[in-house]
Each structure stands twice: as structure tokens, then as C-alpha cells.
Amino acid sequence: MPEEQKSIKFNYYKTETYRSYYTDGVFGGITSKGKIYADFFIEKFTTPKSMQYEIIDDGKLGKEFERESVEGFSRQIECGVIMDVSFAKVLNRWLSEKIEEHEAIKKQIDDQ
């Protein structure tokens, strides 16, 4: 008598609040409870707080003559993720596999 294969099926669905995020980087560390946290951010020039322009005779914008801003770059944090170490290891393996897949596909394309 053949042995019955055990399996489980997972169905994925997106909630109404689902969003995709782009990231330029990550900042994080270890929490007081021993979890790993990662804040993903977008890096960009700082957006000015305000800008002032002259108005030309025909009502159009003229030259900018005043700008209030902060120097440097901004790192806009899009989302944070907290995970335990066992999941961090799973994520690490998954990312490594995806990087290898990407490099293999890129090599195939480059070799053509």
C-alpha cells in the first residue's frame, strides 16, 4: 500500500492596506527582547520647507529668491519590520537564493 503524501496548501491574498515599497537602504538592530528590527528607507535630497518666488508682470512665476531648508540628505523611513532570529535566517537564505537567480538570469542575458 503506497504511503500517503502529507502536504499543506497556503493561499496568499493581499489586504486592502497592502502596498509595495521601494527601498534604498536599511537601518536597524536588536531590540530589548532580542528581536531584529529593520527600518527600510528611501534616501533623497531634503525637500525644502518653503520656497519663495517673484511674480512677473504677466502673473507667472519668476526667479526663486528665498528657500528655507535643512542641509544634507533625507532618509524617509517607509516601513519597519521586526522578526525573530530564526525568521531572519530564513529571510537571509531566501534573499541569497533570489540574488543567485538574478545573477544567473543576468549572465544568460549577457552571454546572448
N, C-alpha and C positions, 0 to 999 in steps of 0.2 A: 504494500500500500504506500503510495507516494506521500512524502511529508508535506503538509500544508504550509505554504509560504505565508509568513506573517508580514503584514505591511500596514502602513498608516498613510492616509492622504491628507495633505494640508491644502486648503483653499485660501488664496490670497485675495484681499479686497482692499480698496483704498477708502478711507473715511472721508467725510465731507471736508475735513480740515487738512487733508493731505496736500503737501507742497513739495516740489523738488527744489533743492538749494544748490547753488554754485559755491565753491569754496576756494580761496587762495591759500588758506593755511589753517593751522590748529594750534590752540594753546590749552594746556591742561595740566593735570597732576593727579595726586592721590588724595582722596577725601579722608576725613577723620574716621570714617567707618571702613577704610581700606578698599574703597571702590576707586575706579579710574574715571575721571571726568575729562571730557574733551569739548572745548568750545570752538566751533568752526566759524571762521570769519572771512570777510571779503576785505581786501586791502585796496585803498584808493586814496587819491589826493583828498584832503579835507575840503568839504563843501563850505563855502563862505557863510557866515551868519547873516550877512546882508551885503548888498551892492547898491551903489547909488550912481545914476546916470544923468547926464544933462538931457534936456528935451530940446530938440532942434525946432526951428520955426514951423515946419510942416507937421509937428506933433509926433515925429518919430524919435526913437531913442538915439542919442548921440554917444559921446565918449563916456566911459566909466571914469568917475573921478574919486570914488571912495569905496573901500572894501573893508569889512570887518570880518576877520577870520582868525583861525588858530593855525600856527605854523605846523608843518610836518604832514604826516600821513594819518589816515583814519583806518582803524580796523573795526569794521562793523560786524558785530557778532550776530550771526544768523540763527544758530541753534546750538544747544548744548546736549551732550549725550553722557549719561552715567552708566557704567557697566561694571560687572564683577570681573575678576581676573580670568576666570575660565572662559567667559564670553570674549574677552579681549584677545585671548589666544585663538579662538575660533575666527574672529574678525581678522586677525593678523594672517592666518592661513588663507582665508578667503581672498583678502587683498593680494597676497603673494600669488595665488593662482590666477587672479584676474590680470595682474601685471605680466605674468608669464604668457597668458593667452594673447594679450595685447602685443607683446613683443614678437610672438610667433606670427601673428597676422601681419604686423608691420614688416617683418622680414620677408614674408611671402610677397607682399606688395612691392617691396623694394627690389626683390630678385626678378620681378617680371620685366 
